[in-house]
Amino acid sequence: MTVIAVDGTFASGKGTLGKALAAHYGIAYLDTGKLYRATAKRVLDAGGNVALEADGETAALNLSPDDLYDPILKSGPIGAAASKVSVHQKVRAALLAFQREFAAKGGVLDGRDIGTVICPDADVKLYVTATQIERAKRRHAELAGYGEKLTVDQVLEQLIERDTRDSTRAVAPLKPAADAHMLDTTDMSIEAVLSAAIEICDAVLKQHD
């Protein structure tokens, strides 16, 4: 079964790319970030604290697939809470089995540690990024669509904080896998990014035949 790992920075376009690749190859898709967002929402709904590992672990162990379809998961506050809950080792351990079980059937998984931790033997590994200001503009447009009123500068400040937290956390920090193929989407259209990714995937998968 083909497994494609799509890692990358926040708001770099990896989710859009992951969905498009899954559709192109006719395989399943998992946005692993939603697992952490749904876990964070469970903590908050229960009146817990995302900074406490025990609260996060309890939420992660009780996560339901239905939790992943709540539209509020894409909101700014939930995203910020997810970044905080994801630093806990026991939370990541609780969600590891869910992700590996999905990958065992083949598919595209996007996140921050797919190629390094979740699926180190993935057939293809992509690492997607863009400049911080470009990602802030994209995230600002997304949040505006949800009715959230933030300036681009405010979004940029939050993004820089999140980049720092994701890349410096002790457990599964955000970093490219040694054998990942890099994609800088700063000046690329969605169509161009998909085309470049398919070219990479086709070339790598052909080597595996």
C-alpha positions in Angstrom: 0.0 0.0 0.0 1.3 3.4 -0.9 2.0 5.9 1.9 2.8 9.5 1.2 3.9 11.7 4.1 3.3 15.4 3.8 4.9 17.4 6.6 5.5 21.1 6.8 5.0 24.4 8.6 1.7 25.9 9.7 -0.4 27.4 6.8 2.1 26.3 4.2 -0.6 24.6 2.1 0.2 21.0 3.1 -3.4 20.2 3.9 -4.6 21.4 0.5 -1.8 19.4 -1.2 -2.5 16.3 0.9 -6.1 16.2 -0.1 -5.3 16.8 -3.8 -2.6 14.1 -3.8 -5.0 11.6 -2.2 -7.7 12.4 -4.8 -5.1 12.1 -7.6 -3.8 8.7 -6.5 -7.2 7.4 -5.4 -6.1 6.7 -1.8 -7.3 7.8 1.6 -6.3 11.1 3.3 -5.8 12.0 7.0 -5.2 15.5 8.3 -3.4 14.5 11.5 -3.5 18.0 12.8 -7.2 17.5 13.3 -6.4 14.8 15.9 -4.6 17.4 18.0 -7.2 20.1 17.4 -10.0 17.7 18.4 -8.0 16.6 21.5 -7.6 20.3 22.4 -11.3 20.9 22.0 -12.1 18.0 24.2 -9.8 19.4 26.9 -11.4 22.8 26.7 -15.0 21.4 26.6 -14.3 19.5 29.7 -13.0 22.6 31.5 -9.4 21.3 31.5 -6.1 22.9 30.8 -4.2 22.2 27.5 -0.9 22.9 29.4 -1.5 19.9 31.6 -0.4 16.6 30.1 -2.9 14.5 32.1 -5.8 16.5 30.7 -4.5 16.1 27.2 -3.9 12.4 27.5 -7.4 11.8 28.8 -8.9 13.7 25.9 -6.7 11.9 23.4 -7.6 8.4 24.7 -11.3 9.2 24.4 -11.1 10.8 21.0 -13.8 9.6 18.5 -13.6 9.7 14.7 -16.7 11.9 14.8 -14.8 14.5 16.7 -12.7 15.2 13.5 -15.7 16.7 11.6 -16.5 19.6 13.9 -16.0 22.8 11.8 -14.8 24.8 14.8 -11.5 22.8 14.6 -10.2 25.2 12.0 -10.7 28.2 14.2 -7.8 30.3 15.5 -8.3 29.6 19.3 -8.5 25.8 18.7 -5.4 25.9 16.5 -3.5 27.7 19.2 -4.7 25.2 21.9 -3.8 22.3 19.7 -0.2 23.6 19.4 0.0 23.6 23.2 -1.5 20.2 23.8 0.7 18.6 21.1 3.9 19.2 23.1 2.9 16.5 25.6 4.6 13.1 25.1 1.6 11.1 26.4 -0.8 12.9 24.1 1.4 12.1 21.1 1.7 8.5 22.2 -2.0 8.1 22.6 -2.6 9.3 19.0 0.3 7.4 17.5 -1.7 4.1 17.1 -4.6 5.9 15.4 -2.3 7.3 12.8 -0.3 4.2 12.2 -3.4 2.1 11.9 -4.7 4.5 9.2 -1.3 4.4 7.4 -1.2 0.6 7.4 -4.1 0.7 4.8 -2.2 3.1 2.6 -3.0 6.8 2.2 -1.7 10.4 2.4 -1.1 11.7 5.9 -0.2 15.3 6.5 1.2 16.8 9.7 4.4 17.7 11.4 6.1 14.4 12.2 4.7 12.0 9.7 7.9 11.3 7.9 10.1 11.4 11.0 8.0 9.6 13.6 4.6 8.3 12.4 5.6 6.8 9.1 9.4 6.8 8.9 9.2 4.2 6.1 6.7 6.1 4.0 7.1 5.6 0.2 7.3 9.3 -0.4 8.1 12.1 2.0 7.4 15.8 1.2 8.2 18.8 3.3 6.1 21.9 2.5 6.9 25.4 3.6 6.6 29.1 2.6 7.9 32.4 4.1 6.3 33.4 7.3 4.6 36.5 5.9 3.1 34.6 3.0 1.8 32.0 5.4 0.4 34.7 7.7 -1.5 36.2 4.7 -3.0 32.8 3.8 -4.0 32.1 7.4 -5.5 35.6 7.7 -7.6 35.1 4.6 -8.8 31.7 6.0 -9.7 33.2 9.4 -11.5 36.1 7.8 -13.6 33.6 6.0 -14.7 32.3 9.4 -15.6 35.8 10.6 -12.5 36.1 12.9 -11.3 39.7 13.0 -7.5 39.8 13.2 -4.9 41.8 11.4 -2.2 40.2 9.3 0.4 41.4 11.8 -1.5 39.7 14.7 -1.7 36.5 12.7 2.0 36.7 11.9 2.9 37.1 15.6 0.8 34.0 16.4 2.4 32.1 13.5 6.0 32.9 14.7 5.1 31.8 18.2 3.7 28.6 16.8 6.6 27.9 14.5 9.0 28.3 17.5 6.9 26.0 19.7 6.6 23.4 17.0 10.2 23.3 16.1 11.7 23.4 19.6 9.4 21.0 21.5 11.2 18.1 23.1 8.9 15.5 21.6 8.7 15.0 17.8 9.8 18.5 16.8 8.9 19.9 13.4 11.8 19.2 11.0 12.2 17.7 7.6 13.0 14.0 7.4 16.5 13.4 6.0 15.0 11.9 2.8 12.2 14.4 2.4 11.6 16.3 -0.8 11.4 20.1 -0.1 8.6 22.2 -1.6 8.6 26.0 -1.1 5.1 27.2 -2.0 5.7 30.9 -1.4 5.4 32.0 -5.1 3.5 28.9 -6.4 -0.2 28.5 -7.3 -2.1 25.5 -5.9 -2.0 23.9 -9.3 1.8 24.4 -9.6 2.4 22.9 -6.2 0.3 19.9 -7.0 2.0 19.4 -10.3 5.4 19.5 -8.7 4.4 17.1 -5.9 3.0 14.6 -8.4 6.2 14.8 -10.4 8.2 14.0 -7.3 5.8 11.2 -6.2 5.7 9.6 -9.6 9.5 9.6 -9.8 10.0 8.1 -6.3 7.2 5.5 -6.7 8.6 4.4 -10.0 11.9 3.6 -8.3 10.0 1.4 -5.8 8.4 -0.7 -8.6 
